[in-house]
Amino acid sequence: MTGRAIILGLVGACVICVASIINRHFIFQTRLVGNQMPVGVFGTLILFLLLVNPLLWRIKQAWALTGKELAVVIAMSLAACAIPESNTARILTPALMLPHHHQLTEPGWKSLGMVDMLPERMLAEVTPENENEVLGGYLWGKSRPKEQAHIRLSEIPWSAWTGTLGFWIPLILSL
């Protein structure tokens, strides 16, 4: 692990995260990281190996990246692919809330007590007292004035989310 490999890996991770948001939400293309073989990472690797690294080798051999350095850069870039919209950012909140819905609507989940098997911090906190606001608000949306496109951040029942996000966000950031 060299310093330049780590820096290039961090740059690659940032580029993947930013480019996938720009790609999806501003230029309205399909997901940049939509499967287990992200074109953004492997396509860049192929272009780098065919065009840039040989050029760096000819200019000055010390500037060309070694196979070990490329492995570090690719590993860091691939790890970052787990976060943008088509992966963790898209499925995290449903995974934290929907087990409560399945527990209420599916007899198999209810009879086995599936939600009760998990540690409390792994799911959003839904209690009989806040079920309508938290689970109902998540599933069917909260009411809002017609001129308001989305609910305000202050209208989100954060008390149900703070414990579980306190568990999951450090885990995701460590990735």
N, C-alpha and C positions, 0 to 999 in steps of 0.2 A: 504494500500500500504506500503509494507516494502521495505527497501533498497535492500534486497536480491532478492525480486520479481522483482524489476525494473532492477537490474543487470542481472538476469536470462532472463528477457524479452528482454533486449538489446542484450544479447548473442544469444538468439534464433532468433532474427531478423537478426543479422549478419550471423548466420549459414545458415538460409534460403536463403539469398541473395547470399552468396558465393557458397553454395552447389548447387543451381540451375544453376549457371554459369558453375561450374565444371561438373555437371551432363550432361548438354546439349552440351557443347563445347569441353570437353576433353575426356569424356568417352562415348559420343554420345548416350545417353539414351533419352527416352521421357521426356517431361517437368515434373519437380518435382512439380511445382505449375501450374497445367494446368486447374483447375476448382475451384468451390466454396468449395470443401472439400479436401484441400491439404493433401495428405497422409503423407508428411513429418512432418506436425504439429500434426495431429490427431493420426498418428501412434506412434510418439514419446510420446504423451500424454498417450496413452494406455499402452505402455511399461513402462513408468515412474510410472503410477498408479499401475500396476500389479507387477513390479519387484523392482524398486528403492525406492519408497516412503515407502512401508512396511518394507524394510530392514533398511531404515533410522529411521523409527518409533521404531523398535526393538533395534537398537544401542543406540539411544538417541532421545527421543520424540521431543525435541526442534529442531532437525535437519530436521524433516519431514516438508514438505510444507503443509500449510492449503489450503482449497478449495478456499479461497479468493486470496491467493498468486498464486495459479495455474491459476485462472481466469485472473490475471494481466499478467502473463507470456504468456498465450495463446492469450490474446487480442493483446499484443504487437507483438507476432510472426505472428498472422493472418494479422495484419496491414502491416507487412513487405511483406506479400505475394502479395500485390498489386503492388509491384515495379519490381521484377525481370522479366527477359525476356519474359515470356509468358503473361505478363499483361502490365503495364505501359510502360516498356522499349520497348516492341514490337509494341504497338499501338499509342504511343504518336506522333511520327513524321508524320505518315499517317493522324492522326486526325487533325493535324495542317496544313497540306498542301492540302490534297485531296478535301476539300470543294471548293477550287479555281478551281480545275479541273472539279468538278461536275457543278459548276456555268457556266463554258464554254461549257460543252458537253450535259447537260440535260436541255431541255426546261422548265421543271417545276421549277427547281432551278433558272434559268435565269429570268423567268417571275415573280417569287416571290421575287427575290433579296435576296436569303437566306444568302449569305455571308455578305451583307450589314446590316443584322439584328444583327449581332454579334459585340461586341466591338472589335476594331482593334487589341488590344493586345492579343486576344485569338487565333488568327491564324497567320501563317507566313505572312510576308508582300510581297504580289505579286502585282506589279503595271504593267501597260502596258509597261513601259520602261524596267523592269527587268523580265518580264514574261517568255521569252525564256530561260534565264539563270537560274532563280530560279525554276519555275514550270517545264519547259522542262528538266532541269538538274535533278530534283528530279524524274520525271516520267520515263525518258528514259536513264538517266545516262549521265555523262559528258565523253567526249572522253579522252583517256589516252593512253600512249605508251603501246605496247604489253608486254614489260618486267615489267611493273608496274601493280601490282594486283589490287590496289585501287587508287582512287584519293587521293591527299595529303590534309591534314586538311586545308592548306592555300588556296586550290581551292574551298572550300565550300563558298557559298555566305552568309557569316555570318551576313551581314547587314539585310538580310531578316528574320533571325532567332533570333537576339539578343532581340528584344522587347518581342516576345512571350515567349522565354525561360526565360527571366527575370520575366515574369508573372507566368509561370507554375512550374519552378524548385523550388522556395521557397514554393509553395503550396504543391508540392510532398514531399519535405524535411520535411515540418511540419507534414506530415502524419507519 
